[in-house]
Structure formats: structure tokens, C-alpha cells
Amino acid sequence: MLAKIENLSEYFLAYEKSVANPETFWERVANQFFWRKKWDKVVDYNFEKADVKWFENAKLNITENILERHLYTLGDKPAIIWEPNDPKEQGITLTYQQLFEKVCEFSNVLKNNGVEKGDRVIIYMPMIPEAAVAMLACARVGAVHSVVFAGFSSSALADRINDCEAKLVLTSDGNFRGAKTIPVKAVVDEALEKCTTIEKVIVAQRTKTEVTMVNDRDLWWHEETAKASKEHKAEEMDSEDMLFILYTSGSTGQPKGVVHTTGGYMVYTQFSFQNVFQYNSDDIYWCTADVGWITGHSYIVYGPLLSGATTVMFEGVPTYPDAGRFWEICDKYQVNQFYTAPTAIRALQAFGLDPVTPYKLDSLKVLGTVGEPINEEAWHWYHDHIGKGKCPIVDTWWQTETGGIMISPLAGLTPTKPAFATLPLPGIRPIIVDAEGKELKGNG
């Protein structure tokens, strides 16, 4: 495992090293990845101008570190376990070898449809394996993906397409969510009435609902992949080339596009995933987020897969067909690390313990929370009834702008207390500032 901290003493030592000499610390972590060309300088920053560059002039492709780097030793290991919305439907497991072939195949689909390095691609899809394949294929050809949560309105989608001047949309015919079938392609059609930059729309079949296909613009995913090669050489990227744009919600004015570049994001998401969750090579990890959010990017797709982990993707909702669905999935796949939002915990807590008691939950080793502070009552319910009093809870604090977890316990290493995110990760120096940006001292 890469740069895994094994005990609390190691954490304090690693933290001190990361603060005293960040260049040496992060160079050591980064050296364990595959780079086509090493960097000239580990980090260069100017906080006054908010200008930070990581691994300057290094060359790489992030998908080579997810796929080729793992094929020899982990080719037959499950990379993605997909659990559908309806428990009666058969799930899908993709090994690292199968994921490699699908990503290469869809990379060729993108190239065949005019996508070049630097082009923007919108992904507006349900939580199906194709969404992860789409993200990785974009990264492989050097296109900048922008995933839009498939519950957003046509106007929200149009705003994001127009802002990043996207060339292509990847979507589905529809989406199963609980007892509902949601039209997805129809929302794209409506959004594109307000957009001028989109050249092609590629549609995955999920619900088999009837959709309108526009001649010379709309294509079926399965038809395009059927004529694409499964061999593809990844594009060479600079460490500071854009990997993706992810828009914040726009709760204050227009949504704002947050950019993450390739090298620094790769190193930190892997390092933070490995250490916060204390992932071991045979563990099954499940984050319940949607890939439309940063949590889905960093801790369903990139962080786990860079670690050679097995990551679970769930299409549905926690209360369908009943409020025991999360726990049923945990038992079904023998999940070891489970990462969800306090909102979901509180919603399930409201149903009482009847939906929990049919399940053993004895495979769980680590519980996590993300997205908002967790209140003490929910923390205790989660700890006592889901973790059976034996699973550490990693209460993670971070945001879209940071790309990775900033403050959190390291599972089983850091002493915890309810509703307290504890200590910063190596490399993170939190301070509190006033409205003018001046650092505040003491407890005030």
C-alpha cells in the first residue's frame, strides 16, 4: 500500500515532516506512482495570488495509474461492484482488466466522435458503471470532464454546458430512482435548446424508455462501443493540465466551476483515501455518494481505484424498497468501509431499529460521514447500531474546492469524539481568518 500511516505516532511524525518540508514529504508519496516524466519542482506557490502548482512539468496520465499500473497484479480483482436500484436486478462486477478494456473502448468512441485533448465533455448520467467509465475515458484522452448530477434541471444543465463550452454530452435514456423512472435524455434535449457548442450526444440505454434521437447529433452508446477498438494508448498530460471541472451548487448566484488539475489531485486523493479509511488490499469499500458530487469523484472513482481498491457503486436510494437497503447491501458484499452523509443517517434513524436488526453488519470495520457536520445523536446511533460499538467513525471535513479530505480521524488511529472532525491530514495547516483575511489567534 502507498504511504500508509499505521499508528498515531506515525501520524504525528508524518504531519511534522509534511509541514516542515512539504517538498520532500510529497515527493516521497508521489514517487510511488508511474510518471512518464518526473517533475522539475514538487510545489511552487504564491498564496497572495492564490497560485499553486504541483509537480511542475511532470508528464503522466492518471488512468495509467489506475489501470495499467494494476493490471499485472490486480487484473482479476473486482474494481467496481455495481448494485442496481432494484434489488431483484442482477448487479455487475468489473475487474481491473474489464474496466481497462471498457475505458480503452470508450476512449476510442470519444476520439471517433471528434473529442480532442482539452475539449470539455459533460457527463449527465445515473449511477451506472458507464458513468465511471466515461470519467476515466475522458481523462485517458485528455478531455476535461464535467459531471452534472442527473437530478438537476435542464436550465442548471444548460448553464454548466454554456459556461465550460462543452463539445459533447454523455447521458442515458432514463434513470431508475426508487420507485420512479426519471426521463434523463429529455432533460438534455431541453437544455440543448439553450446551447450552441454541443456537437454530439451519446446515450446509454438504462430504462429502455422511448427517447427522441436527433439525426447527426445523437448516438447510442452500445452502437458506438460495438465498433470501437479495446486498445488505446493514453494521452500524455502535464501535471497541471485540467482533469475536471465540477460546479458548486450555485446557491449564491451562478454556479461556479471548480477546476482540479491532474498530478496533485491524483497524489492527494489516493493518499487521503488510503489513510483516512485505513484501506487494506482485500477490503470492500462503499461510498454512497453520487458521482455528480466531489465525494463521488474523489472517493468512489479516483481515490479507491488509484489504490487498487474494490469500490461499490449504488444506483438507488437508502429507503427503496425499504429502509434496510443500505444494510442489506453491506451484508451482501461484506462491505468493510462504509461512507455516507449525516442526512442519510438521520433519515434512516427515523425509521427505528426494525430495518437494521435483520442484518449482521459484522463485516464493517470503518464508518464515515461526509457533506455536513454530524450531530451527536446521529453519531451515537450510527456508532452503536450500525458499527455495533466497534467501528471507528471518520467524520470528514472538506469541500469541492479542496478535492480531498482535509480534517478527519484516521480510522482506528486517531482518538475520536462525537461531532468532532479531530486533526488535519498531513500537509494541511488549518487557520481561521476574519472577513479581511487576517488570521485569528486563540479560541475567540
C-alpha positions as CSV (number, residue, x, y, z in Angstrom):
1,M,0.0,0.0,0.0
2,L,1.2,3.5,-0.8
3,A,2.5,5.6,2.1
4,K,0.1,4.2,4.6
5,I,0.3,5.6,8.2
6,E,0.0,2.6,10.6
7,N,-0.3,4.3,14.1
8,L,-0.8,7.6,15.8
9,S,3.0,8.1,16.4
10,E,3.5,7.7,12.6
11,Y,0.7,10.3,12.0
12,F,2.4,12.9,14.2
13,L,5.7,12.2,12.6
14,A,4.3,12.4,9.1
15,Y,2.4,15.6,9.9
16,E,5.5,17.3,11.2
17,K,7.5,16.3,8.2
18,S,4.7,17.5,5.8
19,V,4.7,20.9,7.5
20,A,8.4,21.3,7.9
21,N,9.4,20.1,4.5
22,P,6.4,19.6,2.2
23,E,8.6,19.1,-0.9
24,T,10.4,16.1,0.5
25,F,7.2,14.6,2.0
26,W,5.0,14.8,-1.1
27,E,7.9,13.8,-3.4
28,R,8.1,10.5,-1.4
29,V,4.4,9.9,-1.8
30,A,4.4,10.8,-5.5
31,N,7.4,8.6,-6.2
32,Q,5.2,5.5,-5.9
33,F,3.1,6.4,-8.9
34,F,4.0,6.0,-12.6
35,W,5.2,9.2,-14.3
36,R,6.2,9.4,-17.9
37,K,8.5,12.2,-16.9
38,K,9.3,13.3,-13.3
39,W,8.8,16.9,-12.1
40,D,11.3,19.8,-12.1
41,K,9.8,21.1,-8.9
42,V,7.5,19.4,-6.4
43,V,5.5,22.5,-5.4
44,D,5.5,26.2,-6.2
45,Y,3.0,28.5,-4.6
46,N,2.0,32.1,-4.1
47,F,-0.8,32.4,-1.6
48,E,-1.2,36.1,-2.2
49,K,-2.2,35.4,-5.8
50,A,-3.8,32.0,-5.0
51,D,-1.4,30.4,-7.4
52,V,-0.2,26.8,-6.5
53,K,1.4,24.4,-8.9
54,W,2.2,20.8,-8.1
55,F,4.9,18.6,-9.7
56,E,5.8,21.2,-12.3
57,N,6.5,19.9,-15.8
58,A,5.8,16.3,-14.9
59,K,4.1,14.2,-17.5
60,L,1.6,11.4,-16.8
61,N,-1.9,10.1,-17.4
62,I,-4.0,9.4,-14.3
63,T,-5.7,6.4,-15.9
64,E,-2.3,4.6,-16.4
65,N,-2.0,4.8,-12.6
66,I,-5.5,3.3,-12.2
67,L,-5.4,0.7,-15.0
68,E,-2.0,-0.3,-16.5
69,R,-0.2,0.0,-13.1
70,H,-2.6,-2.5,-11.5
71,L,-3.2,-5.0,-14.4
72,Y,-0.3,-7.4,-13.7
73,T,-1.1,-7.9,-10.0
74,L,-4.8,-7.0,-9.8
75,G,-6.2,-7.7,-13.2
76,D,-8.7,-10.3,-12.0
77,K,-9.6,-8.3,-8.8
78,P,-13.0,-6.5,-8.8
79,A,-12.5,-2.8,-9.4
80,I,-16.2,-1.7,-9.4
81,I,-19.1,-3.6,-7.9
82,W,-22.4,-2.1,-9.2
83,E,-25.6,-2.6,-7.3
84,P,-28.7,-1.6,-9.2
85,N,-31.7,0.4,-7.9
86,D,-33.9,-2.7,-7.9
87,P,-32.5,-5.5,-5.7
88,K,-34.2,-8.1,-8.0
89,E,-32.0,-6.9,-10.9
90,Q,-28.6,-8.5,-11.4
91,G,-25.6,-6.4,-10.4
92,I,-22.4,-6.0,-12.3
93,T,-18.8,-6.6,-11.3
94,L,-16.0,-5.2,-13.4
95,T,-12.5,-6.4,-12.7
96,Y,-9.5,-4.1,-13.3
97,Q,-8.9,-5.9,-16.6
98,Q,-12.5,-5.5,-17.7
99,L,-12.5,-1.8,-16.6
100,F,-9.3,-1.3,-18.6
101,E,-10.9,-2.7,-21.7
102,K,-14.1,-0.7,-21.3
103,V,-12.2,2.6,-20.7
104,C,-10.0,2.0,-23.7
105,E,-13.0,1.1,-25.8
106,F,-14.9,4.3,-24.8
107,S,-11.7,6.4,-25.2
108,N,-11.8,5.3,-28.8
109,V,-15.5,6.2,-29.0
110,L,-14.7,9.7,-27.8
111,K,-11.9,10.1,-30.4
112,N,-14.1,8.7,-33.1
113,N,-16.6,11.5,-32.3
114,G,-14.1,14.3,-32.5
115,V,-13.1,14.7,-28.9
116,E,-9.5,16.0,-28.5
117,K,-7.2,16.8,-25.6
118,G,-8.6,19.9,-23.8
119,D,-12.2,19.5,-25.0
120,R,-14.9,19.7,-22.4
121,V,-17.3,16.8,-22.0
122,I,-20.5,16.9,-19.9
123,I,-21.5,13.7,-18.1
124,Y,-25.2,13.7,-17.1
125,M,-25.8,10.1,-16.1
126,P,-27.3,8.0,-13.4
127,M,-25.1,5.9,-11.1
128,I,-24.3,3.2,-13.5
129,P,-20.9,1.7,-14.4
130,E,-20.8,3.7,-17.6
131,A,-20.6,6.9,-15.6
132,A,-17.3,5.9,-14.1
133,V,-16.1,4.6,-17.5
134,A,-17.0,7.9,-19.0
135,M,-15.0,9.8,-16.5
136,L,-11.9,7.7,-16.9
137,A,-12.2,7.7,-20.7
138,C,-12.3,11.5,-20.7
139,A,-9.2,11.5,-18.5
140,R,-7.5,9.0,-20.8
141,V,-7.9,11.1,-24.0
142,G,-7.1,14.3,-22.2
143,A,-10.6,15.7,-22.3
144,V,-11.9,17.7,-19.3
145,H,-15.0,16.0,-17.8
146,S,-17.7,17.9,-16.0
147,V,-20.1,15.6,-14.3
148,V,-23.6,17.1,-13.6
149,F,-25.8,15.4,-11.1
150,A,-28.6,13.7,-13.1
151,G,-31.3,15.2,-10.9
152,F,-30.5,18.8,-11.9
153,S,-32.9,20.7,-14.1
154,S,-32.5,21.5,-17.8
155,S,-31.6,25.1,-17.0
156,A,-28.9,24.1,-14.5
157,L,-27.5,21.7,-17.1
158,A,-27.6,24.4,-19.8
159,D,-25.8,26.8,-17.5
160,R,-22.9,24.4,-17.0
161,I,-22.7,23.4,-20.7
162,N,-22.5,27.0,-21.7
163,D,-20.1,28.1,-19.0
164,C,-17.5,25.4,-19.9
165,E,-18.3,25.4,-23.7
166,A,-18.7,21.7,-23.8
167,K,-18.4,19.8,-27.0
168,L,-20.2,16.6,-26.2
169,V,-22.8,15.3,-23.7
170,L,-22.8,11.7,-22.3
171,T,-26.2,10.7,-20.9
172,S,-28.8,7.9,-20.6
173,D,-32.3,7.4,-21.8
174,G,-33.6,7.4,-18.3
175,N,-32.8,6.8,-14.6
176,F,-34.3,4.5,-12.0
177,R,-34.5,6.1,-8.6
178,G,-36.5,4.3,-6.0
179,A,-40.0,3.6,-7.4
180,K,-39.6,6.3,-10.1
181,T,-38.4,6.2,-13.6
182,I,-36.9,9.6,-14.4
183,P,-36.5,10.9,-18.0
184,V,-32.9,11.9,-18.5
185,K,-32.4,12.3,-22.2
186,A,-35.5,14.6,-22.4
187,V,-33.8,17.0,-19.9
188,V,-30.7,17.0,-22.1
189,D,-32.8,17.8,-25.2
190,E,-34.5,20.7,-23.4
191,A,-31.1,22.0,-22.1
192,L,-29.6,21.9,-25.6
193,E,-32.2,24.3,-26.9
194,K,-30.2,27.0,-25.0
195,C,-26.8,25.7,-26.0
196,T,-24.7,26.2,-29.2
197,T,-21.4,24.3,-28.5
198,I,-22.6,20.7,-28.3
199,E,-21.8,18.6,-31.4
200,K,-22.7,15.1,-30.3
201,V,-24.8,13.4,-27.6
202,I,-24.1,9.8,-26.7
203,V,-26.9,7.9,-25.0
204,A,-26.6,4.8,-22.8
205,Q,-29.6,2.5,-22.6
206,R,-30.7,2.1,-19.0
207,T,-34.5,2.2,-18.7
208,K,-35.3,1.3,-22.3
209,T,-37.8,4.2,-22.4
210,E,-38.6,5.8,-25.7
211,V,-36.5,8.9,-26.5
212,T,-36.1,11.3,-29.3
213,M,-32.8,10.9,-31.2
214,V,-31.7,13.9,-33.2
215,N,-30.1,13.0,-36.6
216,D,-26.4,13.8,-37.0
217,R,-26.2,14.7,-33.3
218,D,-27.4,11.8,-31.1
219,L,-25.8,8.4,-31.0
220,W,-26.4,5.2,-29.0
221,W,-23.6,4.2,-26.5
222,H,-23.9,0.5,-27.4
223,E,-23.7,1.1,-31.1
224,E,-20.6,3.3,-30.8
225,T,-18.8,0.9,-28.5
226,A,-19.6,-2.0,-30.8
227,K,-17.4,-0.5,-33.5
228,A,-14.6,0.7,-31.2
229,S,-11.3,-1.0,-30.5
230,K,-10.4,-2.1,-27.0
231,E,-6.8,-0.9,-27.4
232,H,-6.0,2.7,-26.7
233,K,-2.7,4.5,-25.7
234,A,-3.4,7.1,-23.1
235,E,-2.7,10.8,-23.9
236,E,0.3,12.3,-22.2
237,M,-0.8,15.1,-19.8
238,D,1.1,17.7,-17.9
239,S,0.7,17.6,-14.1
240,E,-1.0,21.0,-14.2
241,D,-3.4,20.1,-17.1
242,M,-7.1,20.2,-16.2
243,L,-8.6,16.9,-15.1
244,F,-12.1,18.0,-14.5
245,I,-14.4,21.0,-13.8
246,L,-17.1,20.4,-11.1
247,Y,-19.7,23.1,-10.5
248,T,-20.8,24.1,-7.0
249,S,-24.5,24.3,-6.4
250,G,-24.9,27.9,-7.3
251,S,-26.8,28.6,-4.0
252,T,-25.3,32.1,-4.1
253,G,-25.6,33.4,-7.7
254,Q,-24.4,31.4,-10.8
255,P,-22.8,28.0,-10.2
256,K,-19.0,28.3,-10.0
257,G,-16.8,25.9,-11.9
258,V,-14.1,24.4,-9.6
259,V,-11.0,23.2,-11.6
260,H,-8.8,20.3,-10.4
261,T,-5.6,19.5,-12.2
262,T,-4.1,16.1,-12.7
263,G,-0.9,15.4,-10.7
264,G,-1.6,17.0,-7.3
265,Y,-5.2,15.7,-7.3
266,M,-4.0,12.2,-8.1
267,V,-1.4,12.1,-5.3
268,Y,-3.7,13.6,-2.7
269,T,-6.9,11.6,-3.4
270,Q,-5.0,8.3,-3.2
271,F,-3.1,9.3,-0.1
272,S,-6.1,10.6,1.8
273,F,-8.3,7.6,0.8
274,Q,-5.7,5.1,1.9
275,N,-5.0,6.8,5.3
276,V,-8.5,8.1,6.4
277,F,-10.2,4.7,5.7
278,Q,-7.1,2.6,6.5
279,Y,-7.9,0.5,3.4
280,N,-6.3,-3.0,3.2
281,S,-5.9,-4.8,-0.1
282,D,-8.8,-7.3,0.3
283,D,-11.3,-4.8,1.7
284,I,-14.6,-3.9,0.1
285,Y,-15.2,-0.2,0.2
286,W,-18.6,1.6,-0.3
287,C,-19.3,5.3,-0.6
288,T,-23.0,6.0,-1.1
289,A,-22.5,9.4,-2.9
290,D,-23.3,10.2,-6.5
291,V,-20.5,10.9,-8.9
292,G,-22.2,14.2,-9.6
293,W,-20.6,15.5,-6.4
294,I,-16.9,15.8,-5.4
295,T,-17.3,12.9,-2.9
296,G,-18.2,10.6,-5.8
297,H,-15.2,11.9,-7.9
298,S,-12.6,11.5,-5.1
299,Y,-13.9,8.6,-3.0
300,I,-15.9,6.4,-5.4
301,V,-13.7,6.7,-8.5
302,Y,-10.3,8.2,-8.3
303,G,-9.0,7.6,-4.7
304,P,-10.2,4.0,-4.4
305,L,-9.2,3.0,-8.0
306,L,-5.7,4.6,-7.7
307,S,-5.3,2.4,-4.5
308,G,-6.3,-0.8,-6.3
309,A,-9.4,-1.0,-4.2
310,T,-12.7,-2.6,-4.8
311,T,-15.3,0.2,-4.8
312,V,-19.1,-0.2,-4.7
313,M,-21.4,2.0,-6.8
314,F,-25.1,2.1,-5.8
315,E,-27.7,3.3,-8.2
316,G,-30.6,3.6,-5.8
317,V,-31.8,5.4,-2.7
318,P,-31.5,4.3,1.0
319,T,-35.2,3.7,1.5
320,Y,-36.1,1.6,-1.6
321,P,-37.6,-0.9,-1.5
322,D,-37.3,-0.4,2.3
323,A,-35.2,1.4,4.9
324,G,-32.9,-1.6,5.3
325,R,-31.4,-1.3,1.8
326,F,-28.0,0.1,2.9
327,W,-27.6,-2.6,5.5
328,E,-28.7,-5.4,3.1
329,I,-26.0,-4.2,0.6
330,C,-23.4,-4.1,3.4
331,D,-24.1,-7.7,4.2
332,K,-24.4,-8.8,0.6
333,Y,-21.0,-7.6,-0.4
334,Q,-19.4,-7.9,3.0
335,V,-18.5,-4.2,3.0
336,N,-15.6,-3.2,5.3
337,Q,-15.6,0.6,4.9
338,F,-19.0,2.5,4.6
339,Y,-19.1,6.2,3.9
340,T,-22.3,8.2,3.8
341,A,-23.9,11.5,4.7
342,P,-25.4,12.6,8.0
343,T,-28.6,13.4,6.2
344,A,-29.0,9.7,5.2
345,I,-28.1,8.6,8.7
346,R,-30.7,10.8,10.3
347,A,-33.3,9.7,7.7
348,L,-32.7,6.1,8.5
349,Q,-32.6,6.7,12.2
350,A,-36.1,8.0,12.0
351,F,-37.3,4.5,10.9
352,G,-36.1,3.0,14.2
353,L,-34.2,-0.3,14.5
354,D,-36.6,-2.6,12.8
355,P,-34.9,-2.1,9.4
356,V,-31.5,-2.7,10.9
357,T,-32.0,-5.8,13.0
358,P,-32.3,-8.4,10.2
359,Y,-28.7,-7.7,9.1
360,K,-25.4,-8.8,10.7
361,L,-23.2,-5.9,9.6
362,D,-20.3,-7.9,11.0
363,S,-18.0,-7.2,8.1
364,L,-17.9,-3.4,8.8
365,K,-14.6,-2.1,10.1
366,V,-14.9,1.7,9.4
367,L,-17.8,4.1,9.2
368,G,-17.5,7.5,7.6
369,T,-19.6,10.7,7.3
370,V,-19.3,13.5,4.7
371,G,-21.1,16.5,3.4
372,E,-22.1,18.3,6.6
373,P,-21.4,18.2,10.3
374,I,-22.9,15.2,12.1
375,N,-24.9,15.9,15.2
376,E,-24.2,13.9,18.4
377,E,-27.4,11.9,18.4
378,A,-26.9,10.6,14.8
379,W,-23.3,9.9,15.6
380,H,-24.2,7.7,18.6
381,W,-27.0,5.9,16.6
382,Y,-24.5,5.2,13.7
383,H,-21.8,4.1,16.1
384,D,-23.9,1.9,18.3
385,H,-26.4,0.3,15.9
386,I,-24.5,0.2,12.6
387,G,-21.0,-0.1,13.8
388,K,-22.1,-2.3,16.8
389,G,-19.8,-0.1,19.0
390,K,-16.6,-1.5,17.4
391,C,-16.2,0.7,14.2
392,P,-14.4,4.0,14.3
393,I,-16.2,6.8,12.7
394,V,-14.2,9.1,10.4
395,D,-16.0,12.4,10.4
396,T,-14.5,14.0,7.3
397,W,-14.3,17.8,6.7
398,W,-13.5,19.1,3.2
399,Q,-15.2,20.6,0.2
400,T,-15.4,20.7,-3.6
401,E,-12.7,23.3,-3.8
402,T,-10.1,21.1,-1.9
403,G,-10.8,18.0,-3.9
404,G,-9.8,15.7,-0.9
405,I,-10.4,15.3,2.8
406,M,-8.7,18.0,4.9
407,I,-9.5,17.3,8.5
408,S,-10.5,13.8,9.7
409,P,-9.6,11.0,12.1
410,L,-7.5,8.2,10.6
411,A,-9.7,5.2,11.2
412,G,-8.7,3.3,14.3
413,L,-5.6,5.5,14.9
414,T,-7.0,8.9,15.9
415,P,-9.0,9.2,19.2
416,T,-12.5,10.4,18.3
417,K,-15.4,12.1,20.0
418,P,-18.9,12.7,18.6
419,A,-19.3,15.5,16.1
420,F,-15.6,16.4,16.2
421,A,-13.5,16.1,13.0
422,T,-10.3,15.9,15.1
423,L,-7.0,16.5,13.3
424,P,-5.8,17.8,9.9
425,L,-4.3,15.4,7.4
426,P,-0.5,15.7,6.6
427,G,0.1,18.7,4.5
428,I,-3.0,20.6,5.9
429,R,-2.5,23.7,8.1
430,P,-5.9,25.0,9.1
431,I,-6.3,28.6,10.3
432,I,-9.3,30.8,11.0
433,V,-9.4,34.2,9.4
434,D,-11.6,37.2,9.7
435,A,-13.6,39.0,6.9
436,E,-10.4,40.8,5.8
437,G,-8.4,37.6,5.6
438,K,-6.3,38.2,8.8
439,E,-5.6,35.2,10.9
440,L,-7.5,35.0,14.2
441,K,-5.5,33.8,17.3
442,G,-6.7,31.9,20.3
443,N,-10.1,30.4,20.9
444,G,-12.1,33.6,20.0
